[in-house]
Amino acid sequence: MTINCKGEDLILSPQRAIYWGAKKMLIISDLHLGKGAHFRKAGIQIPVNINTADLNKLTSLIDEFTPDSLLITGDMFHHQLNSETETFLRWRAQYPELRIILIKGNHDTLKDKDYTTLAIETYDKELLCKPFRFIHDQPELTDEYYNITGHIHPGVTIYGKARQLIRLPCFYFGKTCAILPAFSVFTGLSKINAKEGDQFYAITPEKVILV
């Protein structure tokens, strides 16, 4: 689905990403690479293919949109480097010309040299690219920039007949802030208290729908 936000056309992909065509930029949030290995190390049995599945989604998006840059609004890596980092390095080698930009989130605690080795450009707080501010969590103060964030993994409940309901990840667009769905499938969903004029775009396996 293509929407217009602050005069810019943005494509909302059911792969949980935004493509900003004017900048040739693919935008995602909360990739949480290495989360599975982190939990397995703690003795919690998590499928080993989660990391690969998320990178395969990224490959599909890059093939579809051929972006110049990939921007991640926080929580690219879940914790420290671990056994799943090698999978990412092999994936990264396929796209040496792709600029990867990370706005650091609360889970992004790697050392500066680690990001350099992984060919990732980092920003500690935010990146301003008019008309947008890319930041991990919604700031308390607002200004002329429209905030595009992540962090809370938004979800929406859709009600059907016979009291049926389903919870789906979604894109949220409010008056001053948009919140991206978590890119990784290994995340929960958070409810957002809607205000008048807010828009929710639910993500189904086939398409994005306005609800």
C-alpha positions as CSV (number, residue, x, y, z in Angstrom):
1,M,0.0,0.0,0.0
2,T,1.3,3.5,-0.9
3,I,0.4,6.3,1.5
4,N,1.4,10.0,1.5
5,C,3.0,11.3,4.7
6,K,4.1,14.9,5.0
7,G,4.2,15.2,1.2
8,E,6.3,12.0,0.7
9,D,5.0,8.8,-0.9
10,L,5.8,5.8,1.3
11,I,5.2,2.2,0.3
12,L,4.1,0.0,3.3
13,S,5.1,-3.6,2.6
14,P,3.5,-6.7,4.1
15,Q,7.1,-7.7,4.8
16,R,7.0,-5.2,7.7
17,A,9.0,-2.5,5.9
18,I,8.6,1.0,4.4
19,Y,10.2,2.0,1.1
20,W,10.8,5.7,0.6
21,G,11.2,5.9,-3.1
22,A,12.4,9.5,-3.3
23,K,15.5,8.5,-1.3
24,K,15.7,4.9,-2.5
25,M,15.7,4.0,1.2
26,L,14.3,0.8,2.8
27,I,13.2,1.4,6.4
28,I,12.7,-1.3,9.1
29,S,12.8,-1.5,12.9
30,D,13.6,-4.1,15.6
31,L,15.4,-6.7,13.6
32,H,16.8,-8.3,16.7
33,L,19.5,-10.4,15.0
34,G,20.9,-13.0,17.3
35,K,17.9,-13.1,19.7
36,G,17.4,-16.8,19.1
37,A,21.0,-17.6,19.9
38,H,20.9,-15.4,23.0
39,F,17.8,-17.3,24.3
40,R,19.3,-20.7,23.5
41,K,22.4,-19.8,25.4
42,A,20.1,-19.2,28.4
43,G,18.7,-22.7,28.0
44,I,15.5,-21.6,26.2
45,Q,14.8,-23.7,23.2
46,I,14.2,-21.4,20.2
47,P,14.2,-22.5,16.6
48,V,17.6,-22.0,14.9
49,N,16.1,-20.7,11.6
50,I,14.5,-17.5,12.9
51,N,17.6,-15.4,12.1
52,T,17.9,-16.9,8.6
53,A,14.2,-16.3,7.9
54,D,14.4,-12.6,8.8
55,L,17.5,-12.2,6.5
56,N,15.7,-14.0,3.7
57,K,12.9,-11.4,4.1
58,L,15.4,-8.7,3.8
59,T,16.8,-10.3,0.6
60,S,13.3,-10.4,-0.8
61,L,12.8,-6.7,-0.1
62,I,16.1,-5.7,-1.6
63,D,15.4,-7.7,-4.7
64,E,12.0,-6.0,-5.0
65,F,12.9,-2.4,-4.3
66,T,16.7,-2.3,-5.1
67,P,17.4,0.4,-2.4
68,D,20.6,2.4,-2.1
69,S,20.3,2.3,1.7
70,L,18.8,0.2,4.5
71,L,17.8,2.3,7.6
72,I,17.0,0.5,10.8
73,T,15.3,2.5,13.6
74,G,16.8,0.6,16.4
75,D,17.4,-2.9,17.9
76,M,19.3,-4.3,15.0
77,F,21.1,-6.7,17.3
78,H,19.4,-8.2,20.3
79,H,22.4,-8.2,22.6
80,Q,26.1,-9.1,21.9
81,L,27.6,-10.7,18.9
82,N,27.0,-14.5,18.9
83,S,26.9,-17.5,16.7
84,E,24.2,-16.0,14.5
85,T,26.5,-13.0,13.6
86,E,28.3,-15.2,11.0
87,T,25.0,-15.7,9.2
88,F,24.6,-11.9,9.0
89,L,28.2,-11.5,7.8
90,R,27.6,-13.9,4.9
91,W,24.4,-12.0,4.1
92,R,26.1,-8.6,4.3
93,A,28.8,-9.8,1.8
94,Q,26.1,-10.1,-0.9
95,Y,25.4,-6.4,-0.7
96,P,28.7,-4.6,-0.4
97,E,27.3,-1.4,-2.0
98,L,24.3,-1.2,0.3
99,R,24.5,1.5,2.9
100,I,23.3,0.2,6.2
101,I,22.3,2.9,8.7
102,L,21.4,2.1,12.3
103,I,19.8,4.4,14.8
104,K,20.8,2.8,18.0
105,G,18.1,1.3,20.2
106,N,18.1,0.0,23.7
107,H,19.4,-3.4,22.6
108,D,22.2,-2.0,20.3
109,T,25.1,-2.3,22.7
110,L,27.9,-3.5,20.4
111,K,31.3,-1.8,20.4
112,D,32.0,0.9,17.8
113,K,34.6,-1.4,16.2
114,D,32.0,-4.2,15.8
115,Y,29.7,-1.9,13.8
116,T,32.7,-0.9,11.7
117,T,33.6,-4.5,11.0
118,L,30.0,-5.2,10.0
119,A,30.0,-2.1,7.7
120,I,27.2,-0.4,9.6
121,E,26.9,3.4,9.9
122,T,25.5,4.3,13.4
123,Y,23.7,7.2,15.0
124,D,23.5,7.3,18.8
125,K,20.2,9.2,19.0
126,E,18.5,10.2,15.7
127,L,18.9,10.9,12.0
128,L,17.2,14.0,10.5
129,C,16.2,13.7,6.9
130,K,13.4,16.2,6.1
131,P,10.6,15.9,6.6
132,F,11.4,13.0,8.9
133,R,13.2,12.3,12.1
134,F,14.3,8.7,12.4
135,I,14.6,7.7,16.1
136,H,14.1,4.4,18.1
137,D,11.5,5.6,20.6
138,Q,8.9,8.4,20.3
139,P,10.4,11.6,21.7
140,E,8.4,13.6,24.2
141,L,8.9,16.9,22.4
142,T,7.8,17.5,18.8
143,D,8.9,20.0,16.2
144,E,8.7,20.4,12.4
145,Y,10.0,16.9,11.8
146,Y,7.7,14.0,11.7
147,N,9.0,11.1,13.8
148,I,9.4,7.6,12.5
149,T,10.1,5.2,15.3
150,G,10.0,1.6,16.4
151,H,10.6,0.0,19.8
152,I,7.1,-1.0,20.9
153,H,6.2,-3.6,18.2
154,P,2.7,-2.3,17.5
155,G,-0.3,-4.6,16.9
156,V,-3.9,-4.2,16.2
157,T,-6.9,-6.4,16.9
158,I,-9.4,-7.1,14.1
159,Y,-12.8,-8.3,15.1
160,G,-14.9,-10.6,12.9
161,K,-18.3,-12.3,13.0
162,A,-19.2,-14.6,15.9
163,R,-16.8,-12.8,18.2
164,Q,-13.8,-13.9,16.2
165,L,-10.7,-11.8,16.6
166,I,-7.2,-11.8,15.4
167,R,-4.1,-9.9,16.5
168,L,-1.9,-8.6,13.7
169,P,1.3,-6.5,13.5
170,C,0.7,-3.0,12.1
171,F,2.0,0.3,11.0
172,Y,0.8,3.2,13.1
173,F,0.6,6.8,11.9
174,G,-0.4,9.4,14.4
175,K,-0.3,13.2,14.2
176,T,3.4,13.6,15.0
177,C,4.8,10.1,14.9
178,A,4.7,6.8,13.0
179,I,5.6,3.5,14.6
180,L,7.0,0.6,12.5
181,P,6.1,-3.0,13.2
182,A,8.9,-5.2,14.5
183,F,10.7,-6.7,11.5
184,S,11.6,-9.9,13.3
185,V,8.8,-12.5,13.6
186,F,10.3,-13.4,17.1
187,T,8.6,-10.5,18.9
188,G,5.4,-9.8,20.7
189,L,2.8,-7.1,19.9
190,S,1.9,-4.0,21.9
191,K,-1.5,-2.2,22.0
192,I,-1.5,1.5,21.1
193,N,-4.2,3.7,22.6
194,A,-5.7,5.4,19.5
195,K,-6.3,9.1,19.3
196,E,-8.7,10.8,16.9
197,G,-7.2,10.9,13.4
198,D,-4.7,8.0,14.1
199,Q,-4.4,5.4,11.3
200,F,-3.6,1.8,11.7
201,Y,-2.4,-0.3,8.7
202,A,-2.7,-4.0,9.6
203,I,-0.3,-6.5,8.0
204,T,-1.7,-9.7,6.7
205,P,0.3,-12.4,4.9
206,E,-0.8,-11.1,1.5
207,K,-1.2,-7.3,1.9
208,V,-1.4,-4.2,4.1
209,I,-4.9,-3.0,4.9
210,L,-6.2,0.2,6.6
211,V,-8.4,-0.7,9.6
